[in-house]
Amino acid sequence: MPIIKSAKKAARQTEKRTANNQQIKKSIKSALKAFKANPTTATLSKIQSEYDKAAKKGLIKKNTASRRKAAVAKFAKNADVKLTKATKSVEKAEAKIEKATKTTATRAKKAVKTAEKKVEKTVKDVEKKIEEATK
């Protein structure tokens, strides 16, 4: 056990870093298992993303991540997974369209409500003016 204050802090930091690194490794392994069980473009992009994150955080080297991603891509190619940029861009576009549709529908509902409120207010104002004029 460390006695010096800085050594104690270093030990705490090491424990946290080790836990984080183990979590990242676990997510890589689970993503790889999911991909091998069901090779699709979604699971492929997930595993490649996990390798990129690990390389970015320094858990594995950049070339190691690249080599493993290439091996996964080769496995995907043998499994006849379509990996074109066009399909990826189509999937992204579909997601954006779905999100835009949802937001547009919500905005339209809000616009209708505000328009109804304005109409009700003007109707009330007109009714008041009519009542004042008849008095």
DSSP file (Angstrom, degrees, kcal/mol; ACC not computed):
  #  RESIDUE AA STRUCTURE BP1 BP2  ACC     N-H-->O    O-->H-N    N-H-->O    O-->H-N    TCO  KAPPA ALPHA  PHI   PSI    X-CA   Y-CA   Z-CA
    1    1 A M              0   0    0      0, 0.0     2,-0.1     0, 0.0     7,-0.1   0.000 360.0 360.0 360.0 135.8    0.0    0.0    0.0
    2    2 A P        -     0   0    0      0, 0.0     3,-0.0     0, 0.0     0, 0.0  -0.417 360.0-171.6 -70.9 146.7    1.3    3.5   -0.9
    3    3 A I        +     0   0    0     -2,-0.1     2,-0.1     5,-0.0     5,-0.0   0.765  61.0  82.9-103.5 -39.3    2.1    5.8    2.0
    4    4 A I  S  > S-     0   0    0      1,-0.1     4,-2.1     2,-0.0     5,-0.2  -0.420  80.8-126.8 -73.9 143.7    2.7    9.0    0.1
    5    5 A K  H  > S+     0   0    0      1,-0.2     4,-2.2     2,-0.2     5,-0.2   0.891 109.0  49.2 -58.1 -44.8   -0.3   11.1   -0.8
    6    6 A S  H  > S+     0   0    0      1,-0.2     4,-2.4     2,-0.2    -1,-0.2   0.852 109.8  52.4 -66.0 -33.9    0.6   11.4   -4.5
    7    7 A A  H  > S+     0   0    0      2,-0.2     4,-2.0     1,-0.2    -1,-0.2   0.873 107.8  51.6 -69.4 -36.4    1.2    7.6   -4.7
    8    8 A K  H  X S+     0   0    0     -4,-2.1     4,-2.2     2,-0.2    -2,-0.2   0.925 111.0  48.0 -63.2 -44.1   -2.3    7.0   -3.2
    9    9 A K  H  X S+     0   0    0     -4,-2.2     4,-2.7     1,-0.2    -2,-0.2   0.915 110.2  51.8 -62.8 -43.3   -3.8    9.3   -5.8
   10   10 A A  H  X S+     0   0    0     -4,-2.4     4,-2.3     1,-0.2    -1,-0.2   0.882 108.6  51.4 -61.0 -38.2   -1.9    7.5   -8.5
   11   11 A A  H  X S+     0   0    0     -4,-2.0     4,-2.0     2,-0.2    -1,-0.2   0.907 110.2  48.8 -65.8 -41.4   -3.2    4.2   -7.3
   12   12 A R  H  X S+     0   0    0     -4,-2.2     4,-2.1     1,-0.2    -2,-0.2   0.922 112.0  48.9 -63.0 -43.9   -6.8    5.5   -7.3
   13   13 A Q  H  X S+     0   0    0     -4,-2.7     4,-2.7     1,-0.2     5,-0.2   0.897 109.0  53.0 -63.1 -40.1   -6.3    6.8  -10.9
   14   14 A T  H  X S+     0   0    0     -4,-2.3     4,-2.5     1,-0.2    -1,-0.2   0.898 107.8  51.1 -62.4 -41.2   -4.9    3.5  -12.0
   15   15 A E  H  X S+     0   0    0     -4,-2.0     4,-2.2     2,-0.2    -1,-0.2   0.929 112.1  46.5 -61.8 -45.0   -7.9    1.6  -10.6
   16   16 A K  H  X S+     0   0    0     -4,-2.1     4,-2.5     2,-0.2    -2,-0.2   0.922 113.6  48.0 -63.8 -44.8  -10.3    3.9  -12.5
   17   17 A R  H  X S+     0   0    0     -4,-2.7     4,-2.8     1,-0.2    -1,-0.2   0.902 110.7  51.6 -63.7 -41.1   -8.4    3.7  -15.7
   18   18 A T  H  X S+     0   0    0     -4,-2.5     4,-2.4    -5,-0.2    -1,-0.2   0.918 110.3  48.9 -61.5 -43.2   -8.2   -0.1  -15.5
   19   19 A A  H  X S+     0   0    0     -4,-2.2     4,-2.0     2,-0.2    -2,-0.2   0.921 112.5  48.0 -63.3 -43.6  -11.9   -0.3  -15.0
   20   20 A N  H  X S+     0   0    0     -4,-2.5     4,-2.2     1,-0.2    -2,-0.2   0.922 112.1  49.2 -62.4 -44.3  -12.6    2.0  -17.9
   21   21 A N  H  X S+     0   0    0     -4,-2.8     4,-2.5     1,-0.2    -2,-0.2   0.891 110.1  50.8 -63.7 -39.8  -10.2    0.0  -20.2
   22   22 A Q  H  X S+     0   0    0     -4,-2.4     4,-2.3     1,-0.2    -1,-0.2   0.884 109.1  52.1 -64.7 -37.4  -11.8   -3.3  -19.1
   23   23 A Q  H  X S+     0   0    0     -4,-2.0     4,-2.2     2,-0.2    -2,-0.2   0.911 110.2  48.0 -64.4 -42.3  -15.3   -1.8  -20.0
   24   24 A I  H  X S+     0   0    0     -4,-2.2     4,-2.1     2,-0.2    -2,-0.2   0.923 112.0  49.2 -64.2 -44.0  -14.1   -0.7  -23.4
   25   25 A K  H  X S+     0   0    0     -4,-2.5     4,-2.4     1,-0.2    -1,-0.2   0.895 110.2  51.9 -61.5 -39.6  -12.5   -4.2  -24.1
   26   26 A K  H  X S+     0   0    0     -4,-2.3     4,-2.5     1,-0.2    -1,-0.2   0.900 109.0  49.6 -63.6 -41.4  -15.8   -5.8  -23.0
   27   27 A S  H  X S+     0   0    0     -4,-2.2     4,-2.2     2,-0.2    -1,-0.2   0.866 110.0  51.6 -67.9 -34.9  -17.8   -3.6  -25.4
   28   28 A I  H  X S+     0   0    0     -4,-2.1     4,-2.3     2,-0.2    -2,-0.2   0.939 111.6  46.8 -63.7 -46.5  -15.5   -4.5  -28.2
   29   29 A K  H  X S+     0   0    0     -4,-2.4     4,-2.4     1,-0.2    -2,-0.2   0.907 113.3  47.8 -64.0 -41.7  -15.8   -8.2  -27.5
   30   30 A S  H  X S+     0   0    0     -4,-2.5     4,-2.4     2,-0.2    -1,-0.2   0.896 112.1  49.6 -68.1 -38.0  -19.6   -8.0  -27.2
   31   31 A A  H  X S+     0   0    0     -4,-2.2     4,-2.2     2,-0.2    16,-0.2   0.888 111.2  50.1 -65.9 -38.0  -19.9   -6.1  -30.5
   32   32 A L  H  X S+     0   0    0     -4,-2.3     4,-2.6     2,-0.2    -2,-0.2   0.907 110.8  48.6 -66.1 -42.0  -17.6   -8.6  -32.2
   33   33 A K  H  X S+     0   0    0     -4,-2.4     4,-2.1     1,-0.2    -2,-0.2   0.916 111.3  50.4 -62.7 -42.2  -19.8  -11.5  -30.9
   34   34 A A  H  X S+     0   0    0     -4,-2.4     4,-2.1     1,-0.2    -2,-0.2   0.896 111.7  48.5 -63.3 -39.4  -22.9   -9.7  -32.1
   35   35 A F  H  < S+     0   0    0     -4,-2.2    -2,-0.2     2,-0.2    -1,-0.2   0.925 111.6  47.8 -66.9 -44.5  -21.4   -9.1  -35.5
   36   36 A K  H  < S+     0   0    0     -4,-2.6    -1,-0.2     1,-0.2    -2,-0.2   0.842 114.0  48.1 -67.2 -31.1  -20.3  -12.7  -35.9
   37   37 A A  H  < S+     0   0    0     -4,-2.1    -1,-0.2     1,-0.3    -2,-0.2   0.871 133.3  12.9 -73.4 -37.2  -23.7  -14.0  -34.9
   38   38 A N  S  < S-     0   0    0     -4,-2.1     2,-1.0    -5,-0.2    -1,-0.3  -0.694  75.7-158.5-142.7  83.9  -25.5  -11.6  -37.2
   39   39 A P        +     0   0    0      0, 0.0     2,-0.3     0, 0.0    -4,-0.1  -0.514  35.5 141.8 -72.5 101.7  -23.3   -9.9  -39.8
   40   40 A T     >  -     0   0    0     -2,-1.0     4,-2.1    41,-0.1     5,-0.2  -0.817  65.2-104.0-128.7 171.2  -25.2   -6.8  -41.0
   41   41 A T  H  > S+     0   0    0     -2,-0.3     4,-2.5     1,-0.2     5,-0.2   0.865 119.9  54.2 -65.6 -34.3  -24.1   -3.3  -41.9
   42   42 A A  H  > S+     0   0    0      2,-0.2     4,-1.8     1,-0.2    -1,-0.2   0.937 111.6  42.4 -65.9 -46.2  -25.3   -2.0  -38.5
   43   43 A T  H  > S+     0   0    0     -5,-0.2     4,-2.2     2,-0.2    -1,-0.2   0.840 113.4  54.4 -70.5 -30.9  -23.3   -4.5  -36.5
   44   44 A L  H  X S+     0   0    0     -4,-2.1     4,-2.3     2,-0.2     5,-0.2   0.938 109.2  46.2 -65.3 -46.6  -20.3   -4.0  -38.8
   45   45 A S  H  X S+     0   0    0     -4,-2.5     4,-2.1     1,-0.2    -2,-0.2   0.852 111.0  54.9 -65.6 -32.5  -20.4   -0.2  -38.2
   46   46 A K  H  X S+     0   0    0     -4,-1.8     4,-2.2     2,-0.2    -2,-0.2   0.941 110.1  44.1 -64.4 -48.5  -20.8   -0.8  -34.5
   47   47 A I  H  X S+     0   0    0     -4,-2.2     4,-2.1   -16,-0.2    -2,-0.2   0.892 114.0  50.1 -66.5 -38.8  -17.7   -3.0  -34.2
   48   48 A Q  H  X S+     0   0    0     -4,-2.3     4,-2.1     1,-0.2    -1,-0.2   0.887 110.2  51.2 -66.0 -37.1  -15.6   -0.6  -36.4
   49   49 A S  H  X S+     0   0    0     -4,-2.1     4,-2.5    -5,-0.2    -2,-0.2   0.900 108.1  52.1 -64.1 -41.4  -16.7    2.3  -34.2
   50   50 A E  H  X S+     0   0    0     -4,-2.2     4,-2.3     1,-0.2    -2,-0.2   0.904 109.5  49.3 -62.7 -41.7  -15.7    0.4  -31.1
   51   51 A Y  H  X S+     0   0    0     -4,-2.1     4,-2.2     1,-0.2    -1,-0.2   0.909 110.8  50.5 -64.0 -40.9  -12.2   -0.2  -32.6
   52   52 A D  H  X S+     0   0    0     -4,-2.1     4,-2.5     2,-0.2    -2,-0.2   0.913 110.2  49.5 -63.3 -42.4  -11.9    3.4  -33.5
   53   53 A K  H  X S+     0   0    0     -4,-2.5     4,-2.1     2,-0.2     6,-0.2   0.922 110.8  49.8 -61.8 -44.3  -12.9    4.5  -30.0
   54   54 A A  H  <>S+     0   0    0     -4,-2.3     5,-2.3     1,-0.2     6,-1.0   0.897 112.7  46.9 -63.1 -40.1  -10.4    2.2  -28.4
   55   55 A A  H ><5S+     0   0    0     -4,-2.2     3,-0.8     1,-0.2    -1,-0.2   0.892 110.7  52.5 -68.3 -39.1   -7.6    3.4  -30.7
   56   56 A K  H 3<5S+     0   0    0     -4,-2.5    -2,-0.2     1,-0.2    -1,-0.2   0.871 110.8  47.2 -64.0 -37.3   -8.5    7.0  -30.0
   57   57 A K  T 3<5S-     0   0    0     -4,-2.1    -1,-0.2    -5,-0.2    -2,-0.2   0.495 116.5-114.7 -84.9  -3.5   -8.3    6.5  -26.2
   58   58 A G  T < 5S+     0   0    0     -3,-0.8    -3,-0.2    -4,-0.4    -2,-0.1   0.614  81.0 123.7  84.6  11.7   -5.0    4.7  -26.6
   59   59 A L  S   <S+     0   0    0     -5,-2.3     2,-0.3    -6,-0.2    -4,-0.2   0.900  83.8  14.5 -72.9 -40.4   -6.2    1.3  -25.5
   60   60 A I  S    S-     0   0    0     -6,-1.0    -2,-0.3    -9,-0.2    -1,-0.2  -0.925  94.9 -97.2-127.7 159.0   -5.0   -0.3  -28.7
   61   61 A K     >  -     0   0    0     -2,-0.3     4,-2.4     1,-0.1     5,-0.2  -0.336  30.9-115.6 -74.6 157.7   -2.7    1.0  -31.3
   62   62 A K  H  > S+     0   0    0      1,-0.2     4,-2.3     2,-0.2     5,-0.1   0.898 115.9  48.2 -60.0 -43.9   -4.0    2.7  -34.5
   63   63 A N  H  > S+     0   0    0      2,-0.2     4,-2.7     1,-0.2    -1,-0.2   0.850 109.2  53.9 -68.1 -33.6   -2.6    0.0  -36.8
   64   64 A T  H  > S+     0   0    0      2,-0.2     4,-2.5     1,-0.2    -2,-0.2   0.933 109.9  47.2 -64.2 -45.2   -4.0   -2.8  -34.6
   65   65 A A  H  X S+     0   0    0     -4,-2.4     4,-2.5     1,-0.2    -2,-0.2   0.917 113.1  49.3 -61.1 -43.1   -7.4   -1.2  -34.8
   66   66 A S  H  X S+     0   0    0     -4,-2.3     4,-2.2     2,-0.2    -2,-0.2   0.911 110.9  49.3 -62.8 -43.6   -7.0   -0.8  -38.6
   67   67 A R  H  X S+     0   0    0     -4,-2.7     4,-2.0     2,-0.2    -2,-0.2   0.912 113.1  46.6 -62.9 -43.8   -5.9   -4.5  -39.0
   68   68 A R  H  X S+     0   0    0     -4,-2.5     4,-2.2     2,-0.2    -2,-0.2   0.888 111.0  51.9 -68.0 -38.4   -8.8   -5.8  -36.9
   69   69 A K  H  X S+     0   0    0     -4,-2.5     4,-2.5     1,-0.2    -1,-0.2   0.894 109.2  51.1 -63.3 -39.0  -11.3   -3.6  -38.8
   70   70 A A  H  X S+     0   0    0     -4,-2.2     4,-2.3     2,-0.2    -2,-0.2   0.896 109.3  50.2 -65.0 -39.7   -9.9   -5.0  -42.1
   71   71 A A  H  X S+     0   0    0     -4,-2.0     4,-2.2     2,-0.2    -2,-0.2   0.900 111.4  48.3 -64.7 -40.1  -10.3   -8.5  -40.8
   72   72 A V  H  X S+     0   0    0     -4,-2.2     4,-2.4     2,-0.2    -2,-0.2   0.899 111.0  50.7 -66.5 -40.4  -13.9   -7.8  -39.8
   73   73 A A  H  X S+     0   0    0     -4,-2.5     4,-2.4     2,-0.2    -2,-0.2   0.882 109.5  51.1 -65.1 -37.6  -14.6   -6.2  -43.2
   74   74 A K  H  X S+     0   0    0     -4,-2.3     4,-2.2     2,-0.2    -2,-0.2   0.912 109.9  49.5 -64.9 -42.4  -13.2   -9.3  -44.9
   75   75 A F  H  X S+     0   0    0     -4,-2.2     4,-1.4     1,-0.2    -2,-0.2   0.903 111.3  50.0 -61.0 -41.2  -15.4  -11.5  -42.8
   76   76 A A  H  <>S+     0   0    0     -4,-2.4     5,-2.5     2,-0.2    -2,-0.2   0.890 108.4  52.3 -65.1 -39.6  -18.4   -9.3  -43.8
   77   77 A K  H ><5S+     0   0    0     -4,-2.4     3,-1.2     1,-0.2    -1,-0.2   0.903 109.6  48.6 -64.1 -40.5  -17.4   -9.5  -47.5
   78   78 A N  H 3<5S+     0   0    0     -4,-2.2    -1,-0.2     1,-0.3    -2,-0.2   0.794 109.6  53.3 -68.0 -27.3  -17.4  -13.3  -47.2
   79   79 A A  T 3<5S-     0   0    0     -4,-1.4    -1,-0.3    -5,-0.2    -2,-0.2   0.350 117.0-116.5 -88.6   6.1  -20.7  -13.2  -45.5
   80   80 A D  T < 5 +     0   0    0     -3,-1.2     2,-0.5     1,-0.2    -3,-0.2   0.863  54.0 164.1  61.5  40.9  -22.1  -11.1  -48.4
   81   81 A V      < -     0   0    0     -5,-2.5     2,-0.5    -6,-0.1    -1,-0.2  -0.784  41.3-122.5 -86.5 129.0  -22.9   -8.0  -46.4
   82   82 A K        +     0   0    0     -2,-0.5   -41,-0.1     1,-0.1    -5,-0.0  -0.607  35.8 174.1 -75.6 119.8  -23.4   -5.1  -48.6
   83   83 A L        +     0   0    0     -2,-0.5     2,-0.2     4,-0.0    -1,-0.1  -0.228  21.1 139.0-123.2  42.7  -20.9   -2.4  -47.6
   84   84 A T     >  -     0   0    0      1,-0.1     4,-1.6     4,-0.0     5,-0.1  -0.551  58.9-126.7 -88.7 155.5  -21.2    0.3  -50.1
   85   85 A K  H  > S+     0   0    0      1,-0.2     4,-2.7    -2,-0.2     5,-0.2   0.833 109.3  62.5 -65.7 -31.4  -21.1    4.0  -49.3
   86   86 A A  H  > S+     0   0    0      1,-0.2     4,-2.3     2,-0.2    -1,-0.2   0.915 102.7  47.6 -62.4 -43.0  -24.4    4.4  -51.1
   87   87 A T  H  > S+     0   0    0      2,-0.2     4,-2.3     1,-0.2    -1,-0.2   0.892 112.4  50.0 -67.3 -37.1  -26.2    2.1  -48.7
   88   88 A K  H  X S+     0   0    0     -4,-1.6     4,-2.3     2,-0.2    -2,-0.2   0.926 112.1  47.0 -64.8 -43.3  -24.7    3.8  -45.7
   89   89 A S  H  X S+     0   0    0     -4,-2.7     4,-2.4     1,-0.2    -2,-0.2   0.859 110.8  52.6 -68.4 -33.2  -25.7    7.2  -47.1
   90   90 A V  H  X S+     0   0    0     -4,-2.3     4,-2.6    -5,-0.2    -1,-0.2   0.918 109.0  49.7 -65.8 -42.9  -29.2    6.0  -47.8
   91   91 A E  H  X S+     0   0    0     -4,-2.3     4,-2.1     2,-0.2    -2,-0.2   0.916 112.4  47.5 -61.8 -42.9  -29.6    4.7  -44.3
   92   92 A K  H  X S+     0   0    0     -4,-2.3     4,-2.3     2,-0.2    -1,-0.2   0.912 111.8  50.2 -63.7 -42.1  -28.5    8.0  -42.9
   93   93 A A  H  X S+     0   0    0     -4,-2.4     4,-2.6     1,-0.2    -2,-0.2   0.902 109.1  51.5 -64.1 -40.8  -30.8    9.9  -45.2
   94   94 A E  H  X S+     0   0    0     -4,-2.6     4,-2.4     1,-0.2    -1,-0.2   0.901 109.8  49.8 -62.2 -40.6  -33.7    7.7  -44.1
   95   95 A A  H  X S+     0   0    0     -4,-2.1     4,-2.2     2,-0.2    -2,-0.2   0.914 111.6  48.4 -64.3 -42.0  -33.0    8.4  -40.5
   96   96 A K  H  X S+     0   0    0     -4,-2.3     4,-2.8     2,-0.2    -2,-0.2   0.899 111.1  50.6 -64.5 -40.5  -32.9   12.1  -41.2
   97   97 A I  H  X S+     0   0    0     -4,-2.6     4,-2.6     2,-0.2    -2,-0.2   0.917 110.2  49.5 -63.7 -43.2  -36.1   12.0  -43.1
   98   98 A E  H  X S+     0   0    0     -4,-2.4     4,-2.0     2,-0.2    -1,-0.2   0.918 113.0  46.6 -62.5 -42.8  -37.8   10.1  -40.3
   99   99 A K  H  X S+     0   0    0     -4,-2.2     4,-2.3     1,-0.2    -2,-0.2   0.916 112.8  49.5 -65.2 -42.9  -36.6   12.6  -37.7
  100  100 A A  H  X S+     0   0    0     -4,-2.8     4,-2.6     1,-0.2    -2,-0.2   0.878 108.7  53.4 -64.3 -37.6  -37.6   15.6  -39.9
  101  101 A T  H  X S+     0   0    0     -4,-2.6     4,-2.4     2,-0.2    -1,-0.2   0.920 109.6  48.1 -62.9 -43.7  -41.1   14.1  -40.4
  102  102 A K  H  X S+     0   0    0     -4,-2.0     4,-2.1     1,-0.2    -2,-0.2   0.934 114.2  45.2 -63.1 -45.9  -41.5   13.8  -36.6
  103  103 A T  H  X S+     0   0    0     -4,-2.3     4,-2.4     1,-0.2    -2,-0.2   0.884 112.6  51.6 -67.7 -37.1  -40.4   17.3  -36.0
  104  104 A T  H  X S+     0   0    0     -4,-2.6     4,-2.6     2,-0.2    -1,-0.2   0.911 109.1  50.5 -65.0 -42.1  -42.5   18.7  -38.8
  105  105 A A  H  X S+     0   0    0     -4,-2.4     4,-2.2     2,-0.2    -2,-0.2   0.910 111.5  48.2 -62.5 -41.8  -45.6   16.9  -37.5
  106  106 A T  H  X S+     0   0    0     -4,-2.1     4,-2.2     1,-0.2    -2,-0.2   0.919 112.2  48.3 -65.4 -42.9  -45.0   18.3  -34.0
  107  107 A R  H  X S+     0   0    0     -4,-2.4     4,-2.5     1,-0.2    -2,-0.2   0.891 109.9  52.8 -64.2 -38.7  -44.5   21.8  -35.4
  108  108 A A  H  X S+     0   0    0     -4,-2.6     4,-2.3     2,-0.2    -1,-0.2   0.912 108.4  50.3 -64.0 -41.9  -47.7   21.5  -37.5
  109  109 A K  H  X S+     0   0    0     -4,-2.2     4,-2.2     1,-0.2    -1,-0.2   0.920 111.5  48.2 -61.1 -43.7  -49.7   20.5  -34.4
  110  110 A K  H  X S+     0   0    0     -4,-2.2     4,-2.4     1,-0.2    -2,-0.2   0.907 110.7  51.3 -63.6 -41.3  -48.4   23.5  -32.5
  111  111 A A  H  X S+     0   0    0     -4,-2.5     4,-2.3     1,-0.2    -1,-0.2   0.895 109.4  50.2 -63.6 -40.3  -49.1   25.8  -35.4
  112  112 A V  H  X S+     0   0    0     -4,-2.3     4,-2.6     2,-0.2    -1,-0.2   0.919 110.3  50.2 -64.1 -43.7  -52.7   24.6  -35.6
  113  113 A K  H  X S+     0   0    0     -4,-2.2     4,-2.3     1,-0.2    -2,-0.2   0.925 112.1  46.5 -61.4 -45.2  -53.2   25.1  -31.8
  114  114 A T  H  X S+     0   0    0     -4,-2.4     4,-2.2     1,-0.2    -1,-0.2   0.892 112.1  51.1 -66.5 -37.6  -51.9   28.6  -31.9
  115  115 A A  H  X S+     0   0    0     -4,-2.3     4,-2.4     2,-0.2    -2,-0.2   0.912 109.5  50.6 -64.1 -42.1  -54.0   29.4  -35.0
  116  116 A E  H  X S+     0   0    0     -4,-2.6     4,-2.6     1,-0.2    -2,-0.2   0.911 109.7  50.5 -61.7 -42.2  -57.1   28.0  -33.2
  117  117 A K  H  X S+     0   0    0     -4,-2.3     4,-2.3     1,-0.2    -1,-0.2   0.912 110.6  49.1 -62.1 -42.1  -56.4   30.2  -30.2
  118  118 A K  H  X S+     0   0    0     -4,-2.2     4,-2.5     2,-0.2    -2,-0.2   0.907 111.2  49.6 -64.1 -41.7  -56.0   33.3  -32.3
  119  119 A V  H  X S+     0   0    0     -4,-2.4     4,-2.5     2,-0.2    -2,-0.2   0.929 111.1  49.3 -63.2 -44.9  -59.3   32.6  -34.1
  120  120 A E  H  X S+     0   0    0     -4,-2.6     4,-2.3     1,-0.2    -1,-0.2   0.904 111.2  50.3 -60.7 -40.8  -61.1   32.1  -30.8
  121  121 A K  H  X S+     0   0    0     -4,-2.3     4,-2.3     2,-0.2    -2,-0.2   0.921 111.5  46.7 -65.2 -44.0  -59.7   35.3  -29.5
  122  122 A T  H  X S+     0   0    0     -4,-2.5     4,-2.5     2,-0.2    -1,-0.2   0.876 110.8  53.0 -67.6 -35.6  -60.8   37.3  -32.6
  123  123 A V  H  X S+     0   0    0     -4,-2.5     4,-2.4     2,-0.2    -1,-0.2   0.925 110.2  47.9 -63.6 -43.7  -64.2   35.7  -32.4
  124  124 A K  H  X S+     0   0    0     -4,-2.3     4,-2.3     2,-0.2    -2,-0.2   0.908 111.4  50.6 -62.8 -42.1  -64.6   36.8  -28.8
  125  125 A D  H  X S+     0   0    0     -4,-2.3     4,-2.2     1,-0.2    -2,-0.2   0.914 111.1  48.2 -62.5 -43.0  -63.4   40.3  -29.7
  126  126 A V  H  X S+     0   0    0     -4,-2.5     4,-2.3     1,-0.2    -2,-0.2   0.909 110.5  51.7 -64.3 -41.6  -65.9   40.6  -32.5
  127  127 A E  H  X S+     0   0    0     -4,-2.4     4,-2.4     1,-0.2    -2,-0.2   0.900 109.5  50.1 -61.8 -41.3  -68.7   39.3  -30.2
  128  128 A K  H  X S+     0   0    0     -4,-2.3     4,-2.5     2,-0.2    -1,-0.2   0.916 110.5  49.4 -63.6 -42.8  -67.8   41.9  -27.6
  129  129 A K  H  X S+     0   0    0     -4,-2.2     4,-2.2     1,-0.2    -2,-0.2   0.890 110.5  50.4 -64.6 -38.1  -67.9   44.7  -30.2
  130  130 A I  H  X S+     0   0    0     -4,-2.3     4,-1.9     2,-0.2    -1,-0.2   0.919 110.9  49.0 -64.8 -43.2  -71.2   43.5  -31.5
  131  131 A E  H  X S+     0   0    0     -4,-2.4     4,-1.0     1,-0.2    -2,-0.2   0.907 112.4  48.2 -63.1 -41.8  -72.6   43.5  -27.9
  132  132 A E  H  < S+     0   0    0     -4,-2.5     3,-0.3     1,-0.2    -1,-0.2   0.881 111.4  50.5 -65.7 -37.6  -71.3   47.0  -27.3
  133  133 A A  H  < S+     0   0    0     -4,-2.2    -1,-0.2     1,-0.2    -2,-0.2   0.842 109.1  50.9 -70.5 -33.1  -72.7   48.3  -30.6
  134  134 A T  H  <        0   0    0     -4,-1.9    -1,-0.2     1,-0.2    -2,-0.2   0.693 360.0 360.0 -78.4 -18.3  -76.2   46.9  -29.8
  135  135 A K     <        0   0    0     -4,-1.0    -1,-0.2    -3,-0.3    -2,-0.2   0.482 360.0 360.0 -75.2 360.0  -76.3   48.5  -26.3
